[in-house]
Amino acid sequence: MIMKRNFQLKMDVVKQLIDLQKTEAIRDVEAAIKKLQNDWEEIGPVANEEWEGLKESYWKNRKKVKKECVKLEMWKYHKKLS
């Protein structure tokens, strides 16, 4: 029961990461990533058969958010120079 709950909580973290990809406020995104990382680590274990896919989804979406952040920073920097 606890592992099922942990799985759902970790899925919620992944969903929040996906939603962050639409945010353009870089500082807000960076703060949210740190919070979500802490949440992820504090949630606890999930069933072994669910772990790999969940972990892969988390890191894939975290990297996407960071990549979007970098692209947005570059765009704002170049716009400022123009």
TABELDA-V408640 format. One record per helix or strand. SS is the DSSP state (a for helix, b for strand). FROM is the first residue (numbers start at 1). TO is the last residue. If there is no record, write none. Layout:
SS/FROM/TO, SS/FROM/TO
This chain:
a/2/20, a/26/43, a/48/81
